[in-house]
Amino acid sequence: MKKMKPLSALLKGENSVVHNILTDGAMRRRFQELGIVPGTYVACLQESFFGDIKSYLIKDAVIAIRNEDADGVIIY
């Protein structure tokens, strides 16, 4: 069984699947608009110099997300 962890824990070159979204309100809606919903495949492509932002491949689009926001997305 795979271990659950936040999206922010995904390292460059790794991929996973979204299990759940823990945030509410506008951020949850924004994730859903971007296609970040349970069952979505995500891959970490890059990490910023300071490591506070990562870019992810999500449904053929590259999206940059701050780690504090990515903590609200659970992957496995």
C-alpha positions in Angstrom: 0.0 0.0 0.0 1.3 3.4 -0.9 1.8 6.0 1.8 -0.3 9.2 1.8 1.5 12.5 1.8 1.0 16.1 0.8 1.6 17.2 -2.8 4.4 19.5 -1.6 6.4 16.3 -0.6 6.6 15.2 -4.2 10.2 15.6 -5.4 11.4 16.6 -8.8 11.0 13.7 -11.2 8.4 11.9 -9.1 4.8 11.3 -10.0 1.7 10.3 -8.1 -2.1 10.4 -8.0 -4.3 12.9 -6.1 -6.3 11.2 -3.3 -8.1 14.1 -1.6 -8.2 17.9 -1.3 -8.2 19.1 2.3 -8.6 22.9 1.6 -11.9 24.7 1.5 -13.3 27.8 -0.1 -11.6 29.6 -3.0 -8.4 27.5 -2.9 -10.4 24.2 -3.2 -12.4 25.7 -6.1 -9.2 26.8 -7.8 -7.7 23.4 -7.5 -10.8 21.8 -9.0 -10.7 24.4 -11.9 -7.1 23.4 -12.6 -8.1 19.7 -12.7 -6.6 18.8 -9.3 -9.3 16.3 -8.2 -9.1 12.8 -6.8 -7.7 10.3 -9.3 -5.7 13.0 -11.2 -2.1 12.0 -12.2 0.5 14.6 -11.2 4.2 14.8 -11.8 6.7 17.3 -10.2 8.8 18.9 -13.0 10.8 21.6 -11.2 11.5 23.3 -7.9 12.3 26.9 -7.4 15.7 28.0 -6.2 14.5 28.5 -2.6 12.2 25.4 -2.8 9.0 27.3 -1.9 7.3 26.8 -5.2 7.2 23.7 -7.5 5.8 23.2 -10.9 3.6 20.2 -11.7 2.4 18.5 -14.8 -1.4 18.2 -14.4 -3.6 17.1 -17.4 -1.1 18.3 -20.0 -0.6 21.7 -18.4 2.4 22.9 -16.2 1.1 24.6 -13.1 3.3 26.3 -10.4 2.0 25.9 -6.8 3.3 27.3 -3.5 4.2 24.5 -1.0 1.9 26.0 1.6 -1.0 25.6 -0.9 0.1 22.2 -2.1 0.0 21.0 1.5 -3.8 20.9 1.2 -3.6 18.2 -1.6 -3.1 14.6 -0.5 -1.4 12.2 -2.9 -0.6 8.5 -2.8 
